[in-house]
Amino acid sequence: EGGLVDVLPDSTASAEFNDGRVSGNASCNNYFGSAQINGDQLTIGQLGSTQMYCPEPAGLMDQENSYLGNLQIAASFTIIGGRLEMRNDQGATILVFQELQSQPLAGTNWVLLSYNNGKGGVVSVLAGTEITAVFTEDGKLSGSAGCNNYMTSYSVDGNTIKIDLPATTRKMCSEPQGIMEQEAAFTLALEQAATYELKQDALTIRGAEGETQLQFVAAQ
């Protein structure tokens, strides 16, 4: 039977509208497409997406297909408070969103997704490694650099951030290959920090020229 159902536990689907585009995560894959808004009328263009397969939780891919199918036929919308409802051309509610608040910088457990390798490129963290960052309200920053633990201090003013030279433990890790080079690039990227941006569950730190240095996501 048709009707609204909650998303599966431990899953989310998101939509962000910006400059005539819509993008987000459909439960497993990221998607993107055009979006025309005229008053409360909405037209979503053909959507493209990445092509991953997520086996867990059970039913996630079915949820993703239903979500994208509903998004494609959205014809109107209303926003009340932080709640967005989309309707089809018959006026039936097909999608309901709740505004996602950004995670705070301090007190969130951040996990690194990608970093500036110091050679002009932003690369993903090596498989089998985890780099973390925890900022405290009193200006301390600590975490794992992949092999060694590190600690330092930081200061913020508006969206600017300064991170001092980190002190680290002195272990050597041989696996996976490249872990120590990754650690060195990460600590260097910390020192290059000039500005930061919080967006929902993401933290992006950029250098003085606006280049991306570090991209984190809040740990679930």
C-alpha positions in Angstrom: 0.0 0.0 0.0 1.1 3.6 -0.7 1.8 5.9 2.2 4.6 7.6 4.1 7.1 5.5 6.0 10.1 6.3 8.1 13.6 5.8 6.7 15.3 2.7 7.9 17.2 2.8 11.2 20.8 4.0 10.9 20.1 5.5 7.5 19.5 9.0 6.1 18.6 10.6 2.8 19.3 14.3 2.2 18.7 17.1 -0.2 20.4 20.4 -0.6 19.1 23.1 -3.1 21.6 25.6 -4.3 21.8 27.8 -7.5 19.3 25.7 -9.5 20.8 22.4 -8.5 19.8 19.7 -6.0 22.3 17.3 -4.5 22.6 15.0 -1.5 22.8 11.4 -0.4 20.0 9.0 -1.4 20.8 6.5 1.4 23.8 4.8 -0.3 24.8 6.9 -3.3 25.3 10.6 -3.7 23.0 12.2 -6.4 22.8 15.4 -8.3 20.5 17.1 -10.8 18.8 20.4 -11.8 16.0 21.9 -9.7 13.7 24.7 -10.8 11.7 26.6 -8.1 8.9 29.0 -8.9 7.0 30.1 -5.9 6.0 26.8 -4.2 6.3 24.9 -7.5 9.2 22.5 -8.0 10.6 20.7 -11.0 13.4 18.2 -10.6 15.5 17.4 -13.7 16.9 14.0 -14.6 19.0 12.8 -11.7 22.5 11.3 -11.8 24.2 9.4 -9.0 27.2 7.4 -8.0 26.9 3.7 -8.5 27.7 2.0 -5.2 25.9 -1.0 -3.8 25.1 -1.0 -0.1 23.9 -4.4 1.2 23.2 -3.2 4.8 20.9 -2.5 6.4 18.6 -4.8 4.5 16.3 -2.8 2.2 18.6 0.2 1.8 18.8 0.0 -2.0 15.0 -0.3 -2.2 14.7 2.8 0.0 17.1 4.7 -2.2 15.2 3.8 -5.4 11.9 4.9 -3.8 13.5 8.1 -2.6 14.9 9.1 -6.0 11.7 8.1 -7.7 9.7 10.3 -5.4 12.1 13.2 -5.7 11.9 13.0 -9.5 8.1 13.5 -9.4 8.0 16.2 -6.8 5.8 19.1 -8.1 5.3 21.4 -5.1 6.6 22.0 -1.6 5.9 23.7 1.7 8.4 24.7 4.5 7.1 25.1 8.0 9.7 25.7 10.7 12.5 23.3 9.9 10.2 20.8 8.1 10.1 20.5 4.3 7.3 18.6 2.6 7.2 17.7 -1.1 4.1 16.8 -3.0 3.4 15.2 -6.3 1.1 16.7 -9.0 -1.9 15.2 -7.3 -1.1 17.0 -4.1 -0.1 13.9 -2.1 2.8 14.3 0.3 5.6 12.0 -1.0 8.7 13.2 1.0 9.2 14.9 4.4 12.5 16.3 5.4 13.7 17.8 8.7 16.4 20.5 8.6 19.8 19.1 9.6 21.7 21.2 12.1 25.4 21.5 11.7 27.6 19.7 14.2 29.6 22.0 16.5 33.3 22.2 16.1 34.1 21.5 19.7 32.8 18.3 21.4 32.3 16.4 18.1 34.3 13.3 17.3 35.6 14.1 13.8 36.9 11.3 11.4 39.1 12.3 8.5 37.9 11.5 5.0 40.6 13.2 2.9 43.6 15.4 3.2 46.0 17.6 1.2 49.0 15.5 0.3 51.3 18.5 0.1 51.6 18.0 -3.7 48.6 20.0 -4.7 46.2 17.1 -4.4 43.4 16.1 -2.0 43.5 12.3 -1.4 41.4 9.9 0.5 42.6 8.4 3.8 44.3 5.0 3.3 42.0 1.9 3.7 42.5 0.3 7.1 43.6 3.6 8.8 41.6 6.1 10.8 42.6 9.6 11.6 40.5 11.5 14.2 40.2 15.0 15.7 38.5 16.2 18.9 38.4 19.9 19.6 37.6 21.0 23.1 36.0 24.2 24.3 39.2 25.3 26.0 41.3 25.3 22.9 42.8 21.8 22.9 42.9 19.5 19.9 43.8 15.8 20.0 43.3 12.6 18.2 44.9 9.8 16.3 47.1 10.7 13.3 46.7 7.1 12.0 49.7 5.6 13.8 50.6 8.0 16.6 48.4 10.0 18.9 48.8 13.8 18.7 47.9 16.8 20.8 48.0 20.5 20.2 46.2 23.8 20.8 44.0 25.8 18.5 42.2 29.2 18.4 39.2 30.4 16.3 37.9 33.8 15.4 34.8 33.8 13.3 35.5 31.2 10.6 39.3 31.6 10.9 41.3 28.9 12.7 44.9 28.6 13.8 46.3 25.2 14.8 49.7 25.0 16.6 52.5 22.5 15.8 51.2 19.2 17.1 53.2 17.0 19.5 52.9 13.3 18.8 53.9 10.0 20.3 56.8 8.2 18.7 55.6 4.9 17.3 56.5 3.6 13.8 53.9 1.7 11.9 54.8 -0.3 8.8 51.3 -1.2 7.6 49.4 -0.3 5.5 52.1 0.9 3.2 52.3 4.7 3.2 50.8 5.2 6.7 53.7 7.2 8.0 53.7 9.5 4.9 50.0 10.0 5.4 50.6 10.9 9.0 53.2 13.5 8.1 51.0 15.0 5.5 48.1 15.2 8.0 50.1 17.0 10.6 51.4 19.4 8.0 47.9 20.1 6.8 46.9 20.9 10.4 49.5 23.6 10.6 48.3 25.0 7.2 44.8 25.6 8.6 43.5 29.1 8.1 39.7 28.8 7.8 37.0 26.2 8.6 33.5 25.5 7.5 30.8 23.4 9.2 28.1 22.0 7.1 25.7 19.5 8.6 28.0 16.6 9.7 31.0 17.8 7.7 34.0 19.9 8.7 36.3 21.4 6.0 39.5 23.1 6.9 41.2 25.3 4.2 44.6 26.9 3.9 45.4 30.6 3.4 44.8 30.4 -0.3 41.4 28.8 0.1 42.8 25.3 -0.8 41.2 22.3 0.9 43.6 20.9 3.6 41.4 18.5 5.6 37.8 17.1 5.2 36.2 15.4 8.2 32.9 13.9 8.9 31.3 13.5 12.3 31.6 10.0 13.7 28.2 8.2 13.9 
